[in-house]
Amino acid sequence: MSLLTLLAGISAAGLLIYLIAALLFPEDFS
């Protein structure tokens, strides 16, 4: 597993968490 693959996985997971948080708490992302 290369560093680039690991970085892409971390960024994808972070983006997914951000999107879920924005859906659950829309008032925090106004």
Secondary structure, DSSP 8 states (H G I E B T S, - for coil): --HHHHHHHHHHHHHHHHHHHHHH-GGGG-
